Amino acid sequence: MFKKLLFLLITQLLLVGCANSKDFVLYRNNSALPLVIATTQHELRAATQFQQLFKIATGKNIEVKNNGTNIGDRKNIALVIDPDFNPDSFRIYIEENTLYIKAIDLNQLLTGISIFFSDYVGLTQFDTPKTFSNLTEIKVDQSLNYTSKYDFEYREPYFAQNFNPDFRHWNSTQSIEDKWALWGHNIAKAIKVTPQMLAKINGKTNDEQFDFSSKELEKALSDYISQKLENDPGVNHFMIMPNDNEIVCLCEVCKKEGNTENNASPAVFALLNRLADKFPKAVFFSSAYVTTQTPPKTKLKTNTGVMISTMSFPKGIILEKSPKIASINRIFDDWKAITDKIYLWDYAINFDNYFEFYPTLLIQQQNLIYYKSKGVNGVFMHGSDEGNFVAFGDLKAYIYAQLFKNVKTDIEKEIKLFFNKQYPKTGVILSNYYLNTEQTALKSNKAIDIYGGIQQFKNKYLNLIDLNNLFNNISTLYPSADVEEQKKLNLVLASVSFQELELLRTNGVSENGYAIPANNASVSINEQTTAALKSFKDFSAACNLKTYNEAGLSVIDYLKQWQNLLNQPYRNLLYGKSLKVLSKLDEDYPIIKMLNDGAFGFTDYYNNWLISTVEPLKVEMATQDVSEASWLEMHFLVDKKHRIYAPESVVLTLDGKSQEYKLKEEDFTSPTGIQKIRVPVKIPKTTQSVTLSVKKKPEFEKRAIACDEIIFN
């Protein structure tokens, strides 16, 4: 019996010994300290990064040398830049006593180092010497041989965070600056444009668009590309896109290529193919957008591709459950027939409101899985412009980076990790709230726009009670958070306060509105409005926020509009009374009660404005509701960018007799603003019919008119 037990014990020890022999012990406290080997200037720069991360992980300093001399069990870490290695990739492997990290260039090598510490050491991009407990041992499997492979070859979450090279190294993302020598609608910035390069329509030159069959344009682009490749061969992607309009060149050559009035693809992609032939080491793209949505009939060269814009796709819903999925499938199938290089230009925020949370990560995960199945191999996720802030932009940049590597990433796990690491005091509160919004949005089948007012988001997920609770819970812990967390919380609290204000404003005069109904057709300001306004003012100032949307609407003007609203309390004999609409309303603006609910419009067109385009607005009201009025007041939005103009006049008709009140001529000069009319009126109680209509200026007959309130007092 003893011999049998002894045999089993020896066998177990041998098995343990065999298991241990498979370990490559890179570091062990007080007994094994590795040596970093680097030779070239770029490798030495990467070695410095390795030293810094190793110090965070272990608390130890390690040497860097240019040879592999070892003492005893000492291990090497060799950092190697190999110009013949796979582009956009790196390899981590072990040979004898050396762990190699190899890549084609410095950026990929730095990415490989970051991924080594993340995946094999347990050090995250959020850790610092203060937050990470020193390891006593670092070991990996002796057979380690890893080459990076991602679900998408091009991965760019276009948020401010991705502008930081460290973020890109940790998250294996790319940026416009790293890859693209020409991007977007920027041909005119790359070359000197001459008349010979411009579009021709009906024999006339149009300076708003290019002639993509122009030999002069092709030569200028070729010279530009040649120079760029000579100066920096690694930045070798070129976007050749028409200007952002619906104009198509219809010169004889372009028509021969196949151009039609609405389709510029034949000439555009023919030019791309010619450039691809001239520059085989460059990569050329155009977009599937506006005039280039239809694929050309000719197959594209292997170094030529398309970036499909999702602008026309439904937003905020799972595409495969959308009634438009059949047409979306056809788009990808048609492009797949002519190219294997399909990138995506997608959108991740509400560009009309950077404070809006836009919780679509779980939805987008399902869509990215779908896109990958349709042959998409690159994603540009448009999250902000020129590095502007967006609510929870730090989280979204991180999560999208993980999804681009692996579309089946556990988002809930990563969200909790992010908030717990980045917001040590309030992370649990934030992750619980944000995950709840994501799950609520995922369950809803209602679409949301990337340019849209708050009503869509109220229908989707947003409510005042949850926002209040979030604000109060964060505020309770805010004083105990460290300075860095407080800086990040300032933006969160500014965003929450702004959303509260918008919910209160769009709720108008009501129990949950910015003001509460009182006696004699007057109101009292909701205390919550005053508190939210002060909070937004304080926290936006702490963040030094200037604008809050793509159009550049300013925080200062927003606060002024609120102050003007509160300084002139709402009083309206017509409040909440029944109105009969006599004109045809626009399909997207069917709710006539917007005209007397106390919800005022600001200079944004998407909240609280009733927009009329089909017919000029005309309504009828009961005499008894307005017979005591002495004044009529109306507000109109002027927003020339969106083709919204104030009317020429307002017409009040009593029993068939009309009184026309003209707006002042200067009311039409401002590109954006609110124009008001306030005129004395007298409506006898014996009046049988009271109608109110607006009259457009002749030159604006096909333009929209936006009105927020009809006020009689």
N, C-alpha and C positions, 0 to 999 in steps of 0.2 A: 504493500500500500504506500509506503514511504517513497519507494522508487517511482511509483506512478505519479505521486504528487510532485516529486522533484523534477520529473520529466515535463510535466505540465508547466511548472514554474519557469524552467529553462526555455521552453518553447515560447511562453508569453514574453519573456525578456527579449528573446531573439526577434519576435514580432515587433515589439516596441522599438528595438534598436533599428530594425529595417525601416519602420515608419519614420523615425527620427533622421535616418540617413537620407531621406527624401527632402528634408528641410534645408534650404539655403539660408543660413543665419547671417543676415546682413549686418546686424548690430545686436550686441548684448552688453548690458551695462557692466562696466569695469573689466570686460574681457575681450570684446570684439568691437572695434571701431573701423568703419570702412574708409577707403581712400577714393576720392573722385579723380578720374582721369579725363582731362580735356586738353586739346592741343591748339585749335584755331581760336581766333578772337571771338567768334560767335559761340563756340563750344565753351569757352571760358566764361562768357556772359551767362550761359545757361547753368554753368557750374555754380555761379554765385547764387542763382535762384535755388538750386538744389541745397546748397549750404543753409540758406535762410529757412527753408521748409524743414530740413533735418533738425535745425536748432529748435524750431517750434515743437516738433514731434518728440524730441529726446532731451532737449536742454543742452546738447553737446555740440561742440564745434568740430568740423571735420576738415581735413586738408584737401587741397586740390593740387595735383601734379600732372606732368605731361608724360608720365610713363607708368607702367604697371608693376613696379617693384613692390613685393609684399613681404611682410614679416609674420611668420607663424600662420595663424588662421585668418589673417586679415583679408578682407574681400575688397574687390574693386567695383566701382560704379563707373562705367565708361559711357561718356556722352559723345555721340557721334553724329555729325552732319554729313550725309552722303547724297551728293547731287543726283545720283542715279536711283535714289530710293523712290517709292511710290509717292506721288503728290497727294496732299491732303490726308496724310496717314503717318503713323509712327509705329515702331515695334519695340516691345520690351521682352527681352529673353536672356537666358543664362547660358554661358559657355564656360566650363571649368570653374574658376573662382571669380568670374566677372559677370556682373549684371549689366547688360547693355540697354541703353535707350537710344534708338536710332531714328532719324527723320531726315527729310529732304532739305529742311531749312530751319532757321532759328525759331520761327513761330511754332512749327510743328514739334520741334524738340522741347520747347517750353511747355507746350500742351501735353506732350508725353510725360514730362516730369510731374506736372500737376496731377495727371490721371494716375500715375504711379502712387503718389502720396494719398490720393483719394481712395483708390480701389484696393491698394495693397498695404497701406499703412493706417488708414482710417482717419486721416487728417482731412477735414473739409475746408472748403474755401472760406468758411465763416470763422474758422478757429484762429485764435491768437495765443501768444504765450500765457495770457491771463486766463483763457478759457479751456486750454487743452492740458490735460495731465500728462507729464512726461512718460513716455514708454520706456520700459526696461529691456525690451527686445523687439526687433523687427526681423521677421523671417517670412520667406515665401517658398513655394514648392520648387524643388530643384529642376523640375521639368517646365517651368514657366516659359511660355513662348506665345506672346500676345501681340497681334497686329490689329490696330483699331479698325473697326468696321461699323458704319452707322446706317441708319435707315434712309437718310438723305445725304447726298454728297455735298450740297450747298445748304448751309444752316445759318440764317441770320435773324435773330429776334431784334428788330429795329427799335430798341429802347435806349435810353441814356446810358444804362448800365453796360450795354454791349460796346459802347465807345471805349471802355476801359480795357486795355490789352490783357490785364490780369484776369478779368472776367472771361475773356475769350479763351485764354489758356486753360482755365479751370473747367470750362464748359464746352470746349471743342467747337466754338462757334466762329463764324467769319464776319467780315464787315465789308462795306462798300469800299473803304479805303484800302483794304488789304488785297482785294481781288479785281475791282473794276476801274479800268482806266477811263471809261466813259459810261455814265449811268443816267438813266431817266431821259427826260425830254431836254437834253443838253447839247445837242449837236452845235447849236449856235455859239455855245461857250467854248467849244473845242476848236472850231475853225472860223476863219473869216468868211462870212456869207456874201456871195456876189449875186447879182440878178440872174445869172445863168443857172444858179442852183435852186431857184424858186419855182413853185408850182405854177402851171399854166391851166387856166380854165376858160373855155370859149375864146382861146387865143390871147387872153389877158394874164399878165403876171400877178400872182397873189403872194404877198410877202409874209403871209401867216403860215405857210406850209412849204415843204421841200418837194422838189422834183427828184425822186429817188432813182430815176434813170439818167440823171444828169452826169455827164462825164466829168465836169468840173467838180461836182460834189464828190464823186467817187475818188478823184485824184486828191482832193483836199483831205478826205478821210484817210486815204492810204498814207499820205505824208504824216498825218497826225499819229496813226497807228504805228508806223515804222519808227517814229521818234520815241513814242512811249515804250515800245518793246525794247528798243536799244538802251533806254535809260533805266528801265526796271522790268526785266523779262518776266518776273513773277506776277506782276499786276497785268494780267493778259486777257481780261474779260472786257468786252465792248458791247454796250447796249445801243443799238441803232434804232431809234424810235421816231415816228412822226411827232410833230408838235401836238399838244393836247387840245385838238379840236376835230371837227368832222369834215375838214376840207381834204379833198383827194385830187392829186394832180391828174389832169386828163389831156396831157400833151400826146402827140401821136405815138411817141416811143412807149410811154406808160400805158396807153390804150392797147398797143400791140402786145405788151407784156401781159395784159389781162385786166388792168385797172377798170373799175366802173365808178359811178358817181359815189357809191358808199363803201367801196372796197379798194384799199391801197396795198393789200398784201402781195399781189403779184410782183409789183415793182420793188417793194421793200425787201422781200425775201430773195428776189433775184440778185439785188445788190449784196445782201449778206452772203449768198453763195459765192459770188465773185470775190469778195473780200476773204472769205474762208479759204479759197483756193490760193490767193496771194500770200496769206499768212497762216500756214498750217499749225503753227505753235500758239496761235491766239484762239480765243473762243468768242463767238458772236451770237448775240441774242437780239430779238425784237419781242414786242409784246403782242399778246392777243387782247386787244383793247381798242374800243371805238372803231376806227377804220381798218384795223388789222385783226379783227376777230375771226375772219374766215381763213382757213389754211390755204396756202397756194397749192397748185396741182403738182408742182415739182417737189421731189424729195429733197430734204435739206442735207447739206454736207455733215460729216460726222462731228465736226467742230462748230456746228451751228445748232441753235435751239430756240425755243419759244418760252417766254414767261407769261403764263396765263393769269390775267387779272380776274379776281373773284368778285369784282365790283357788282356785277349783275346777279350774283348768286344770292339766295336768301341768307340772311345773317341771324346768328343766335339760335339756330336749330340744327338738328342732325340732318345732313343733306339727303341721306338715303331714305329718310322718312318724309322728305319734301315732295310735293306734287310736281316739282320741276326736275326731279332726278333723271327722268328720261332724256330731257334736253341737255342736262349737264353731262350725262354719260356720253352723248354724241359729241360734245365739245372735245372731251379727252380722247375719245376713239378716233376722231378725225385728225387730231394733231399727232396722235401716236402712229398713224399710218404714214407720216412723212418725217418723223424725227423720234429718236430715242432720248433726246435731251429736253425734258419738259420740267421747267421750274414754275413756281407758283408765287404770285404776288397776292398775299392775303392780308386781312385787316383784324386788329385785335382790340380796338378801343372805340369809344364814341368821340369822333373828332369835333363835335359841337359842344362837348362838355368833358374836359380832361379830368374833372372831379368825379365823374360817374364811374362806378366800379366795373361795369361791363363784365360780369362773371361768366365767361364762356370757355374756360379752360377744359372742363369736362366735355363740353360740346365739341370743342375743337379737336380734342383727342380722337373722338369718333370720326370726325371729318378728315383728320390727317391719316388715319388708318385707311379710309376710303381713297384719299388722294394717292397714297402709296400704291394701293391696288390698281389704280388707273395709270400707273407709270410715272407719276411725279417723282423726280429725284433731286429736287432742290426747293427750298422754301425761303422766301423773304417775307417775314411777318411784320407788317407795318404797325408799329406800336406808338410812335410819337414822331414829331417833326423837329429836326434840328436839336434833338436832345431835350425837348421840353418835358416837364414833369407830367406824369399821369398817375391817377390814384392806383395804388398797389402795382405800380410799374416795376418796382424792384422784384416783387414776387413773380410777376408775369414773365419778365425777362429770364428769370431762373427756370421756371417751369417749362417755358417753350424750348429753352436750350436742352432740357432733359428729353422732351418729346421728340425733338429733331434727331437725337441720337437713338432713341428707342420709343416708338410710338405707343408701346404698351407699358410705359413707366407708371408706377403706382403714384398717381397724382396726390391722393390724400396723404400718403406717407411723406412725400416731398414737401407738400404745403406745411405740414406739421413741423418737419425738420427745419424748414426755412424760418418760420415764425419763431420757433423756440430758440434758434441760434441768433437770429437778427433782432428779436425783441424779447430779451430774457424775462422782463417783468410782465409784459402784456401779451406774450406769444400765445398762450392758451386762449385768451379772450379773442384775439384776432383770428386765430386759426378756426375756432368754433364758429365765429360769425361768418368768415369768408367761405368756409366749407358749406355752411348752411345756404348761403346765397348761390353758390355753384350748384348745389343739389336741387334747390328750388328752380333755378333757371333750366337745368337739365330736364326736369320733369315737365316743364311748360312747353307747349307746342307753339307759343306765340313768337313771331319773329321780332327782332329789334334791328334798327338801322345803325350804320356807323355815322350817320348824320341824322340826329333825331332828338325830339323833345322828351321830356321826362315822363309823359303819359305812357309811352311804350314800356318804360322800365318799371313804372308802377304796376302795369299789367303783368309784367314778367316776374318781378321778384322784390321790388323796393317798397318798404313801408316805414312809416314814421316811428312806430313803436320800437322796432328793432334798431333803428338808427339812434333813437334816444337812449336805449339801453346800452348800446355800444359806446356812445359818447360818455355816458355816466360811469360805466365800468372802467374805461381807459383813464378818465379824469381822476378817479379814485387812486389809481396806481401811479399816475404820472409823476407826482413829486418824488417817489422812491426810485424811479428809473434813473440810470446814469445819463450823462449829458448826451452821449451819442444816440441812445435810444430816444431821448426826448426830442432830438432834432428830427428823427424819422417820424416820431409820433405827431410832431407839429403838422406835417403834411397830411397824415391820416385824419387828424382832428379838423384841419381846414376842409378836407374833402367831405367829412361827415357833416360839418356845419353847413357847407354849401348845399349839399343834398337836402338837408332839413329845410333850408330856406326855399329851395325850389319846390319841394313838396308843399310847404305852407303857401307859397305864392300861387301855385297852380290850383290849390284847393280853394283859393279865393276867399270870399267872406262866408265862413262856415265854422262848424264846431272845431274842425281840424285845419282851419285855414289861417292865413296870416292875421286876419281880423275876425272878430266874433260879432254877429248881428246884435244891435241894441235897439232902443226905441226910436221912433220918429225917423225911420229910414237911415239911421246913422250906425256907426260901428265902434267897437273898442278894440284896440290892438292886442293881439294875443301875446301874453308874457313870453311864451316860447319863441316868438318871432324876435323879440328884443334880445333875448339871451343868445339865440343862434347867430344873430347879426353881430353882436359883440364878439362872440367866439370866432366867427369867420374873419372878422377884421383883425383880431389879435393874431390868430394862427397863420393867416396868409401873410401878414407883415413879418412874422417870425421866419417864414420860409422865403421871404423876399419875392413873392409871386407877383408877376406883372400882368400876364394874360391867362385866360382859362379855356381857350379853344383855338382851333386852327385859323379861324377868321381874325384872330388877334383882339377879340373883345377884352377890355382891360378890367382888372379887379377894381381899380379906383372908380371907373365909370359905373360898374355894377353896384358898388356901395353907394354912390351918389343917387342912382336910380331908386334904390331902396329907401334912402333918406327922404327923397322927394315924395315917395309913396306914403311914408309914415307921417310926413309933415302936412299932408293934405288928406285927412281921413275920408274914406269913401262914404258918400251920402247919395242915395239914388232912389227916387220914388218908384222906379221901374225894377228895382232889385227883386229877383226871383219871380217876377210876374210872367204870365204867358205871352209869348210873342208868336205871331204867325208870319212865316217866311213866304214872300210872294215872288222871289227870284229863285232861279235854279242854283243850288249850292254845289260846290266842287265835291267830287267823290270822297276826297280825303278830309274834307272839313264839313261834316254833316250836322254838327251839334250847335244849334242856334242859341242854346242857353249860355254859350260862352259870352254872349253880348250883354248879359246883365247878371253875372254871377260874382262880380267884384274882383275877378282875377285879371289884373292888369298885365299888359305886355311890356317887356323891356326891349332893348335893341336887338335881341335875338328873335328871329322870325318863327322859331319852332315851338315856343311856349306862349299860350294864352291869346294868340292871334287867330281870328277867323279870316281865312284867306279866300277871296272870291276872284275867280278868273273867268268862269264860263259866262256869268252875267253879273252886272253891277248889283250890289246888295240892295234889297228892298224888303222892308218888314212892316207889318201892321200891328198896332197895339190897341188895347182897350182905352177909351177916353177917360174912364174913371181912374185909371192908374196914373195918368199924367196931367190931369186937368188943373192940378194945383201948382204945376211947375212954372217957374219964371225963367229958367235957363236950360238950354240944351248944350251938352258937351260931348264931343267924340274925339277919339285918338286914332291916328293912322300911322302905320309904319312906312318909312321910306328906306328901301334896301336895294339899291340899283344893281348890286352884284347878283342878286337873286330875282331881279326884274319885278320888284314890288314898288309901287308908286302911290303917293297920296292922290285922292280924287281932286277933280277941279272944284266940285262944290257938293254941299249936302242940301237935299230938298225935303222940306217938311210940307206935307199936303193934308189940309183939313177940309173934309167934305168936297174934295175935288179942286180946291183952291191951293195953289202951290206957292211957297215962299222959298227962294233959292238963296243959300248962304255960301258965298265963294270963299275958298281958302286963299291966303295971301300967296302971291307969285313966288316970293322967296322961299316958300315951303318946299319948292321942287328942286332947290339947288344943292342941298346936302346929299352926299352919297349914302349916308346911313343916319337915321334919326327918327324921332317920333314927332309928328305934326299934330297939333291940336286945334280944334275949333270950339269956341264957346260963344254962344249968341243968345240974346234975350228972346223968349217966346211967350205967347199967350194963347192958351187953348181953352176956349169956352166949354163949360160943362155940357152945353147942348150939342156939341160936335158929335156927329154920328160916326165919322170915319177919320182915323189918324194913321197916316203912313209916313214912313221915313225912307229915303233912298239916297244913294250916292251916285254922282255923275262923273264919269272919267273924262280926262282931257283927251281930245281927239287923237293925239300922237301916242297915247297909251291905251288905246282901245283893247289891245290884245294882251295887256299886262295885268298883273294881279293887284288887288287892293287888300290890305290887311287892316282889320278893325278889332279893337279889343272890347270896348264897352260903349253902350248907348246910355247916357246919363241924363236924366231929367231931375232938376231940383229947384 
